[in-house]
Amino acid sequence: MISTKFKLLVVIPLYNHSATVRKVAQETLLYYKDILIVDDGSSDDGVQTIKDMPINVIRFAKNKGKGAAILAGAQWAKDNKFTHIVTIDADGQHYASDIEKLIDAAQKHIHSIIIGKRNFADPLIPLASKFGRKFSGFWAKVQTSKQITDIQSGFRVYPVELFGKYKIFSKRFTFEVEIIVKAIWMGFSVQEVEVGVYYPQPSDRVSHFKFIKDNARLGVLNTYLTIRSMIPIAHRKYIEDEKGCLISVNPFKVVVEQMKREDNPFHLGISAAWGSFWGAIALPGIRNIFLFVGVGWFNLNRAVAFSVDKLAMPPFIPFICIEVGYFLRHGNFITEISWKIIGVQFFQRIWEWIIGSLIVAPIFALIVGSIVFFAGKILRKSLIYGSKVDR
């Protein structure tokens, strides 16, 4: 669980920005006093320029990458009881005054990642940066079905408990793309807040971006994320319960816990039926919209609905749907697994999955909803009886 108490640490990853890091630190101190600088193996002694300031410092003996620096900052924050970190670049690109905007958004969306969406209207913004933002945003939408305007922005707020819940392979600048995509897969929401951005004249810019090597890293990462997004194996999910705490989605544990809290088994049964119905429907993306809208519209139990839909995860329910769809089309079931069946005729199997899900989904929803309803009634009776005995 994640406490809703809010305590924020500013993390400044530093790598060879001795000319700007002191100014960034000074401006940040005007708005926030809890600051940690993670020196990522700098060779220009930039950290010496802030040694007289009330700022915590972590130093790497050699360069490990921006992602590694952020992870170290997040671990330090966790060890020192901070609930959130805000990362701001040491090159002076971001305005420390905008931290307040990010904090306001983070306090309203306690379990969300808040991205500072940079205003790219300035004519000094490099065309490469504009293209890179649109390019990364396109692939993020392919991988998550979510529109993220500025996934490359390093000015953002993270809930500390996000770290460690999913393996992040990138340790350099691609870290900031990977963690957003995987956070969305886990059920974390991403909010964007418009912030200012400063780009100096080209002759004054200091960039550590290696065009060939870093673009290759980004290409490999997007290939991996895109392929993983297409594999029909559910990601580990986290949802917010009625008390505002983030809980891991274990369908059975969540349902039992909600049975203990709620005294209306019928409401739980309908919630379970709704979640399992849309979990079984073979319309990825669209089904999530209907699931989400229905939970709010019908005032269903959010925790139950969003957890039981994982019961329909591959391969069992999709396999049954394909078999039913195949039977409806051909009058018999698939009795062999071959390259022709699963490869050459792949799109036919997808069509049969969709057709079959229209039959399987309501039956599955009725079964799951009924089980939850009757189990809820039995559990409520045992809890009532136990309370009477205790008296």
Residue pairs with C-beta under 8 A, 6 or more apart in sequence:
1 245
1 246
1 247
2 83
2 110
2 111
2 159
2 161
2 245
2 246
3 83
3 245
4 110
4 244
4 245
5 83
6 83
6 84
6 106
6 107
6 110
7 81
7 82
7 83
7 84
8 32
8 34
8 82
8 83
8 84
8 85
8 86
8 103
8 106
8 157
9 34
9 35
9 36
9 73
9 76
9 77
9 80
9 82
9 84
9 85
9 86
10 28
10 32
10 34
10 35
10 36
10 85
10 86
10 87
10 88
10 99
11 35
11 36
11 37
11 38
11 69
11 70
11 73
11 74
11 77
11 85
11 86
11 87
11 88
12 21
12 24
12 25
12 28
12 35
12 36
12 37
12 38
12 87
12 88
12 89
12 90
13 38
13 40
13 66
13 69
13 70
13 73
13 87
13 89
13 90
13 154
14 21
14 37
14 38
14 39
14 40
14 42
14 46
14 47
14 69
14 90
15 39
15 40
15 41
15 42
15 63
15 66
15 69
15 90
15 208
16 42
16 43
16 44
16 46
16 206
16 208
17 42
17 44
17 46
17 90
17 91
17 92
17 206
18 42
18 44
18 45
18 46
18 48
18 49
19 46
19 206
20 90
20 91
20 92
20 206
21 37
21 46
21 47
21 49
21 50
21 90
22 49
22 50
22 53
23 92
24 88
24 89
24 90
24 91
24 92
24 96
25 35
25 37
25 50
25 53
25 55
26 53
27 95
27 96
27 97
28 35
28 88
28 96
28 99
29 35
29 53
29 54
29 55
30 96
30 97
31 96
31 97
31 99
31 100
32 86
32 99
33 54
34 82
35 55
35 56
36 55
36 56
36 57
36 58
36 73
36 76
36 77
37 47
37 50
37 55
37 56
37 57
37 58
37 90
38 57
38 58
38 60
38 69
38 70
38 72
38 73
39 46
39 47
39 57
39 58
39 59
39 60
40 60
40 63
40 64
40 65
40 66
40 68
40 69
41 59
41 60
41 61
41 62
41 63
41 64
42 63
46 90
47 57
47 59
50 57
56 76
58 72
58 73
58 76
60 68
60 69
60 72
64 171
65 170
65 171
65 172
65 173
65 175
66 154
66 172
66 173
66 175
66 176
67 168
67 170
67 171
67 172
67 173
67 174
67 175
67 176
67 178
67 179
68 171
68 172
68 175
70 85
70 87
70 175
70 176
71 163
71 168
71 171
71 175
73 85
73 87
74 85
74 158
74 160
74 163
75 163
77 84
77 85
77 160
78 160
78 161
78 163
82 160
83 159
83 160
83 161
84 106
84 157
84 158
84 159
84 160
85 157
85 158
85 160
86 99
86 102
86 103
86 106
86 155
86 156
86 157
86 158
87 154
87 155
87 156
87 158
88 94
88 96
88 99
88 154
88 155
89 154
89 155
91 206
92 198
92 200
93 154
93 155
93 197
93 198
93 199
94 116
94 154
94 155
94 195
94 196
94 197
94 198
95 195
95 196
95 197
95 198
98 116
98 155
98 193
98 195
98 196
101 116
101 193
101 194
101 195
102 114
102 116
102 155
102 156
102 157
102 193
102 195
103 157
105 112
105 114
105 157
105 191
105 193
106 112
106 114
106 157
109 189
109 191
110 159
110 244
111 159
111 188
111 189
111 240
111 246
112 159
112 188
112 189
112 190
112 191
113 156
113 157
113 158
113 159
113 162
113 180
113 183
113 188
113 189
113 190
113 191
114 156
114 157
114 190
114 191
114 192
114 193
115 148
115 150
115 151
115 153
115 155
115 156
115 180
115 190
115 191
115 192
115 193
116 150
116 153
116 155
116 156
116 192
116 193
116 194
116 195
117 149
117 150
117 153
117 192
117 193
117 194
117 195
118 150
118 153
118 155
118 195
118 196
118 197
119 194
119 195
119 196
119 197
120 129
120 130
120 133
120 197
122 197
122 199
124 199
124 200
124 201
125 197
125 199
126 199
126 202
129 199
132 152
133 149
133 150
133 151
133 152
136 151
136 152
136 177
136 218
137 147
137 148
137 149
137 150
137 151
139 222
139 225
139 226
140 146
140 148
140 151
140 177
140 180
140 181
141 147
141 148
142 226
142 229
143 181
143 222
143 225
143 226
143 228
143 229
144 181
144 184
144 185
144 229
145 285
145 288
146 184
146 190
148 180
148 190
148 192
149 192
150 192
151 176
151 177
151 180
152 176
152 177
153 176
154 176
155 195
156 176
158 179
159 188
161 246
162 179
162 183
162 186
162 188
165 186
165 236
165 238
166 182
166 183
166 185
166 186
166 236
168 175
168 178
168 179
168 182
169 178
169 221
169 224
170 177
170 178
170 179
170 217
170 221
172 214
172 217
173 209
173 214
173 217
174 214
174 217
174 218
174 221
177 218
177 221
177 222
178 221
178 225
180 190
181 225
182 235
183 190
184 190
185 229
185 235
186 235
186 236
186 237
186 238
187 237
187 238
187 239
187 249
187 306
188 238
199 205
232 313
232 314
232 315
232 318
233 313
233 314
234 310
234 313
234 314
236 248
236 249
237 248
237 249
237 306
237 307
237 310
238 246
238 247
238 248
238 249
239 246
239 247
239 249
239 302
239 303
239 306
239 307
240 246
240 247
240 302
241 247
241 302
241 303
242 261
242 302
242 303
247 254
247 303
249 306
249 307
249 310
250 307
251 307
251 308
251 310
251 311
254 303
254 304
254 307
255 268
255 272
255 304
255 307
255 308
255 372
255 375
256 379
257 303
258 268
258 301
258 303
258 304
259 265
259 268
259 372
259 375
259 376
259 379
259 380
260 379
260 383
262 268
262 301
262 376
263 380
265 372
265 373
265 374
265 375
265 376
265 377
265 380
266 373
267 300
267 301
268 301
268 304
268 372
268 373
268 376
269 369
269 370
269 372
269 373
269 376
270 298
270 300
270 369
271 295
271 300
271 301
271 304
271 305
271 308
271 372
272 304
272 305
272 308
272 368
272 369
272 371
272 372
272 373
273 365
273 366
273 368
273 369
273 372
274 291
274 294
274 295
274 298
274 300
274 305
274 365
275 291
275 304
275 305
275 306
275 307
275 308
275 309
275 368
276 308
276 309
276 311
276 312
276 361
276 364
276 365
276 368
276 369
277 361
277 362
277 364
277 365
278 287
278 288
278 290
278 291
278 294
278 309
278 361
279 287
279 291
279 308
279 309
279 310
279 311
279 312
279 313
279 317
280 312
280 317
280 321
280 357
280 360
280 361
280 364
280 365
281 287
281 290
281 357
281 358
281 361
282 318
282 321
282 350
282 353
282 354
282 356
282 357
283 354
283 357
291 305
291 306
291 309
294 300
294 305
295 302
295 305
295 306
304 372
308 368
308 372
311 317
311 368
312 318
312 364
317 360
317 364
318 353
318 357
320 356
320 360
321 352
321 353
321 354
321 356
321 357
321 359
321 360
322 334
322 349
322 352
322 353
322 356
323 333
323 334
323 356
324 352
324 355
324 356
324 359
324 360
325 351
325 352
325 353
325 354
325 355
325 356
325 357
326 332
326 333
326 334
326 349
326 352
326 356
327 333
328 352
328 355
328 356
328 359
329 352
329 355
334 341
341 349
342 349
